Amino acid sequence: MITNEFKAVHFNVGSSRVHRNGVDLANILGFNLDDNALIQLAGAPTGSTVTLVEKREWPEVDDGENVPSGVLLQVKNDHYFSQDLEVVIFLDGLVDVASLYIKLVMFLDIPERKGIAGHMIGVMVDGAASLPRAKRIRLWAAGGFLWKDYAAGSRWWGYVAWPKYGFDCFIPNATLDLISRFPNYPRGLGGCKKVSDVIRLPGGKDFWKLAGEGDYMDFTLAKNSVSMVFLNDFLSCGGDM
């Protein structure tokens, strides 16, 4: 799923370590996972420390984001992140169906690592093979024309980046309202239902960057899903799209 050269440098599983912190995965989730699987599921880059935390609720979330309960994989790596990476393994509706939720990912802005988040998703997809009936990877893709700046002069770009790696959702209402005003610019825009439909159009990526809006997005882990097609396209281009 992920190019061998990039993986060897930036996602060397054997270089990371896991602190289970007394968390009983089998009791919480109904299944166990070895350390290598946890490192992959966390998307942990080379030299990371992955700490497990049981999360029954998220009292610290005050921005309206609906984060599922489950087992938090907290990844510390100052060489890659400005803040700790947070990924939750959770039961997705059924006892034997498991999914991942990316709560926070803040890679350092290093030009040589452009697209590293997409490669991280490739590692997580590989790790998902260890989950019983793995369903999806979910996140809240931040940004959009209605969002405030992340900081003075700095925008959130998650709504643009994540769809390139296979994350998808129905087009948010704010963007649908704009589409209704010029449904043929780019051509075929009026027939789009999902973000993946928009960015496939000639000129669609430019439209989405200007008029898109952040929302919850899912990466579907089924073998032949649209998500897998987009991720494979990204990785086959060497992470340059």
N, C-alpha and C positions, 0 to 999 in steps of 0.2 A: 504493500500500500504506500510506503514512503521510500523515497530514493535512498539507496544504501549509503552513499557518501555523506549526505546531509545528516542522516540518522546516526551514523557512526560518530560524527563530531558533536552534534547538538542533543541527541536523544539516546545516549548510552545508558541503557537500563542498569547495567551492572555497577555503574558509578554512583547510583543514588541509594539511599537507605530509607527504611520505614520504621517509624515509631508507632506501635499499635496503641499505646497508652491505656491498655486494659480493655479496649473496645472489643466486644464479642460480636463479630460479624454474623456468625451463624444464628445467634439469638436475636439480633436486630433485623437482619435481612432474610434469614432462612438459608443462607449458603455461606461458604467460606471462600477466601481468595488468598493466593500466595503473594509474597512481596512483589515479585516481578509483575504480576497482573495489576496490583494496586498502583505501581509506578507508572505503568502504561495507561491505566484508566485515568490517572491524574494528569496525564500529559506532561509529566515531570521531565524537564530538560536535564542534561548532563550535570552531575554533581549536586542534585537536589536532596533535601530532607523532606519526606512526606510524613505528616503527623495525622493520625486518625482522631476524630472527635465525633461523638454521638450528638446529633442535633435533633431534638424533638420539636423545637420551635426556634424562631429567629427574632427575638425581641429587639435586636440591634438594627433590623431593617425598617427604616422609617420613610422610604421613598415610594411605597406602594408596590414594590416588586414582590411577587408571590414565590418565595423560595421553598421547595419541598423539604420535609423532614427526612432524615436518613443518616448516612455516615458521611461526614465532611472529610475530604482529603485536602489538607492544608499544606501547600508546597512552598517551602522557603528556598530561595536561590537568588542572592543579591547580584549574581553575574547576569541574570536574565530578566528579573522582575523588579519594578519599582515598589510594588506591594505584593504580598503573598498571593499566589494563585489559590483559588478556592473552587473545588469541584465536589458535588454531592452525588453519592450513589443512593438512589431511592427506588422504592417499589412503586411501579407505575400502574396503579389501578387494580392489578391482580397480584396475588402473593408471589407467583413464580415469574413475573415480568419485571425486569429491572432496567432502569434508564439512568442517564447522567444529567446533571444540571451544572452548567458553568456559572458560578456565582460571580466570580471576579477574575479577570485576567488583565494585567497591565505590564506588557513587555516593555523593556527599555527600548527607546527609539534609536536603533543602531542600523544604518543603511545596509550594511553587509548581511543583516538578518531579515531583510524585507520578506514578508510572507511567512515568517516563522510560525504564526498562529495557525496557518493552514497545515503546515507540517505537524504541528501539535495535534490537530484534529485527526490526521492520519495515524498517529501513534495511539490515540484514544480509540479509534475504530478498530485497530489491531487488537487492543486490549479487550474490547467489547466481546470478543470471541469467548472470553472466560465467563461471561455473564449468562445466566439462564434466560433464554428467550429475550435477549436484548432488543429493546424497542427503538430508542432514540437518544440523541443528545440535545438538550434544550438550553436556551439562554434568552436573556433579554438583550436584544441588539440595540445598543444606545445610539442616539443621534437622530437627525432629521431636521427638516426646515422649521419645525415648531419647537425644537429643543434649544435650551439656553446653552451658551458656551460652556465647555468643560472648565476653562480658565480664560482670562482675558485674551481674546484673539485666537483661542484654541477650540476647535470643534470636536464633538464626539463623532467618530467615523465607523462605529460598529455596524450600523445599518447598511453601510456600503461594503465593508470587508467580509462579513460573515456569509452573505449570499454567494460570494465567489468560491467559498469552500464547501458549499452544499446546503447551507441553512436556508430555510424557506418558511413562508407564511402567506396567508391571504393578504392581498393588498390592503393596508389600513385605510379607514374611511377618509382621513384627511387627504391622502393621495388620490383616492377614488374621486373625490370632489374635483380635484384639479384635472384628472383624466377626462372627466365629463365635459370639460371646457374645450379640450383639443384632443379628441380621441384618435386622431390620425397623425399625431406628431410625437414620437415616430410612428410610422405606418404600422397599423395593427395593434396599437396600444389599447384601443377600446375593447378588444377581445381578450385582454389579459385578466386572469383571476388571481394569480400568485406572483410573488416577486420573481421567481424563476422564469416565468413567462415574459416578464418585462425585460430582464437583463439578457435574454436570448435574442431580442430584437436588435437589428442594426440601429445603433444610437440609443438602445435601451439602457445601457449602463450609465450613459451621460444623463438621461432623463431621471433615473433613479437617484443619482447623486444629488441632483438639484431639487427634486420634488418628492423623494422618498421620506418615509417616516419610520422611526424605530418601533419595534414591537417584539413580542415573544416569537422566537423562531426555533424550528426543529430541524435537526439532521436525522433523517430516517435511516436506520441501520439495516434495513432489508437489502439483500445482496444486489438487486438490480434497480434500486430506487433512484430517483432523480438526484438525490443528495450524493449518492455514490458516483454517479456520472460526472457531476460537477467537481467533486473532489479528485477523481481520477484525472480529469482534464487539467486541473490545477497542478497536480503533482507531475503529470507527464510533460508539462511545460517548464519543469524545473522550479516551480513556485513563482513564476513570473507571469501574471495575468493583469 
